[in-house]
Amino acid sequence: MKISKTLLILFIGMFMFLKLKGQPNYSLKSYDITEGKSAKISNKAAKKSFKKGAYNDGLVHTAQALQKAENKKQISKAQNFLISHYTNTINKNLQKITALQKKSISFVSDQTVTQRTDILNIYRVMNRYCDVLNDLHPDKFKAVKRRDTDIIIQIETYENQINASKILFEESLQMAATMHYEKGIHLAKKNQKKSNKEAAKHFKWAHEYIPNYLDAEKKYTDLKKLAVTRMGFTTFKSGGDFSQLGDLIVNSVLKKFITDAKQFEFFEVLDRTQMNALMLENGLRESEIMNPSDAPNFGRLLGADVLCVGSIDRAEVDRQMAQPYLQEFTERVVIGEEKYINNNGKERTRSIKGDVSATAQLNQKFSNAILSATYKIFDVATGKLLDMGEVNGEYEWNYIWMSSFQGDKRAIPVEIPITELRFPTQNEMMQPTNEFAAEALYHKISNYVHETFE
């Protein structure tokens, strides 16, 4: 069989991903029959499962439907599902198991655990619906409609296969934990940040395979501390009417990192309170570390591995008042009443509706705020520029009100205000603008962190 170049690349890529990542990639599934489901609901669920190719799930629902069914319609539906899918699904399952058994006959890697898990899951789901079918009364397999035929299928039990597969599955968990633990020991001997990080991952995976496996959990915790990259943030330079923005944008970004701390395994941000105290203690100013050559000494004093510095390059608030303009409105309202005689011969009153209109003089004022910031990330040990970029934030405020009108007031929408509001202050405009810029800055830096340090 000829494999296309694209498929070959995808296969190699997937293999390398599993080889490099190595983390546990298996899930033991539960196939319990849900109590309380009617035959009708189970038949619908079965049909849906078969339609999307989930044949084992479909047979679980089918077995439940046949178990619950009492009327001919629901029994017939479930029987037809069994006739159409049971034998073919069992045969395909057994073929897949045979192929998986050949691949996983001896332990190779994490993939062996995944393969043995798949074998166990297949046996378990087959046993689930076969158990239900075996307990059914023989009448449930007899045709209930003239066009139907009796069901003749061979229903097996897979308890022995499940027990044997479970032994192999648990053995592979033990071997995978041992494999990762030994890899962790080997990597930890190099005693470098990168190798410590990889070692910590292997110890974590060993613990995930076998909880409390040797001292894997402790080794993970210890090595994680050595592998963490710590980033310090200095106040971004800013001036003019918006000198406080440098602090605000950094504080907002730090808050987001602290809130999302669980997303990062090998990365931390330094607390600015501690940074400020250390700077004061050592007589340092943030303005002294804007150049790469200043980063190493500053970072070492603060316990940082990398530093993020930046500046607010643009911060503007623009206000404008538009020329007043006229706008016509039309609305259907009650304009009167009339008498009429209803079907019972009684006189009644009803409303008369009609269109009314008005012309309003509208006024509009709007304000726009823009903030642009640039940032640089330096390696503390070497002073090397690692990353740089620019972010922007923008916020618009708009207000319309009515100063006068002619015509019927009922035509004018009630949501149009009649009082003028003052323009927002510069600070009121810049606060949301800063948040938008900080959000963009956080995403850029966090993406860099995930790609580089995680």
Buried (B, 14 or more C-beta within 10 A) or exposed (E): EEEEEEEEEEEEEEEEEBEEEBEBEBEEBEBEBEEEBBBBBBBBBBBEBBEEEBBBBBBBBBBBBBBBBEEEEBBBBBBBBBBBBBEEBBEEBBEEBEEBBEBBEEBBBBBBBBBBBBBBBBBBBBBBBBBBBEEEEEEBBEBBEEEBEEBEEEBBEBEEBBEBBBEBBEBBBEBBBBBBBEBBEEBBEEEBBEBBBBBBBBBBBBBBBBEEBBBBBEBBBBBBEBBBBBBBBBBBBBEEEBEBBBEBBBBBBBEBBEEEEEEBBBBBBBEBEEBBEBBEEEEBEBEEBBEBEBBBBBBEBBEBBBBBBBBBBEBBBEBEEEEEEEBEBEBEEEEEEEEEEEEEEEEEEEEEEEEBBBBBBBBBBBBBBBBBBBBBBBBBEEBEEBBEBEBBBEBEBEBBBBEEBEBBEBBBEEEBEEEEEEBBEBBBBBBBBBBBBBBBBBEBBBEBBEEEBE
